[in-house]
């Protein structure tokens, strides 16, 4: 069974840093109003450093300028107008939402 691995390192200020490893085995894919849980097809990870988000998988890495904001216990990460959001709570639970064309991919789990 393939596992999706997400690595997040967030530097929120010059004095505050956070490193997490987040794993998911499944994701929810929504298209035309129908959502279904599916196995993650490839191993991938995310690295977040300052305002740069790097998403990597077996094909290589894509790097994006991102916005990282803290709101209470939550860390919120977005990539401009690319249709992407990552939210991590103080307990390490996360949700990642990405849109590809008109399809929405949702991943949730817990970070270590």
VENDA-V918212 format. One record per helix or strand of 3 or more residues. SS is the DSSP state (H for helix, E for strand). FROM is the first residue (numbers start at 1). TO is the last residue. Records with the same first field share a line. If there is no record, write none. Layout:
# VENDA-V918212
SS->FROM-TO + FROM-TO
This chain:
# VENDA-V918212
E->4-13 + 16-24 + 26-31 + 34-39 + 45-49 + 52-57 + 60-65 + 67-71 + 74-78 + 84-88 + 93-100 + 103-111
